Amino acid sequence: MGRFTGTVALITGGSRGMGASHARALIAEGAKVVIGDVLVAEGEALAATLGPDCTFVKLDVTNEDDWRAAVAAAERYGPIDLLINNAGIVIWGGTEMATADFKKVIDVNLTGVFLGMKHCVPSLRKAGGGAIINVSSTAGMMGFPGVAAYVASKWGVRGMTKTAAMELGKDGIRVVSVHPGVITTPMVDGLDPATYSSQPIPRAGTTDEVTKLVLYLAKDATYCTGSEFVVDGGMLLGPVPQA
C-alpha cells in the first residue's frame, strides 16, 4: 500500500517537467492521477507509461469546457482529493511588452489557477476535503526585470492562494503555494548559469526536489494552509558574498 492509495489527483501542465515528475511519484505511491495539458502527444505517451491508474486529458487551463471535461475524467476514479495547479508559461518582456503577450501569461498562469479551483472545489467537497497546491515561483516573492507578466501572475497566485485558504478551510480543504527557484525543466533551457551560481546552493534544482515538497504538502502538512513553501536553493537570500 502506497502513501497515496485511494487518492485521486488532477495535475495541470502534467505532460513534462515538474508536472510529469509529480505524476510519476503519485502513481508510484498508489494514487489515481489525471494529467491535463495542451501538449497532447507528450501527455498521452506519459500516461501510457504510467499505466491504468493514469489518464491524460487535453486541458487548456483557460478553457472552462476543458476544465469540466478534466474533472469528469478524474471523477471516474472518484472525487478529487488533490489538485496541483502546475501549468504555466513565460513570455519575456518588461513593462513595455506587447499587451497581447501580457494577457496571455496572466490567462494561463493566474486565470488558469482560478478556474482550476473553481471547477475542482465541488469535487474536493464531495471527497470530504483535500488539498490544492498552487505552483507559483520565487517570482511570486520578489521582482525580476524583463518578465513583468510572469511576476504579476505569480504574485497573483500567491495572493489568491491565501484567499482560497480562508474560504475553504471550513470544508477541510487546505490551499498552499509552492515557490520554486531555477528548476531544470524545458522552461529554463538556455538560462545563464549566473542566475543561480552565486546562491547558497549554487546549482539548478531538480524536478524530483520539488516533487518531494509537493507530496509532503499534499499528505503530511495537515496543519498548513495559506502559506508559501519555497524550494529555491537559497535564491531569495541573495548572492553569497565572495571572500
ABEGO torsion letter per residue (X at the ends): XBAABGBBBBBBGAABEAAAAAAAAAAAAGBBBBBBBABAAAAAAAAAAAEAABBBBBBBAABAAAAAAAAAAAAAAEBBABBBBABBBBBBEBAABBAAAAAAAAAAAAAAAAAAAAAAAAAAAAAGEEBBBBBBBAAAABBBBGBAAAAAAAAAAAAAAAAAAAAAAAAGBBBBBBBBBBBBBAAABGBBAAAAAABABBBBBBAAAAAAAAAAAAAABAABBGBBBBBAGGAAAEBBBBX
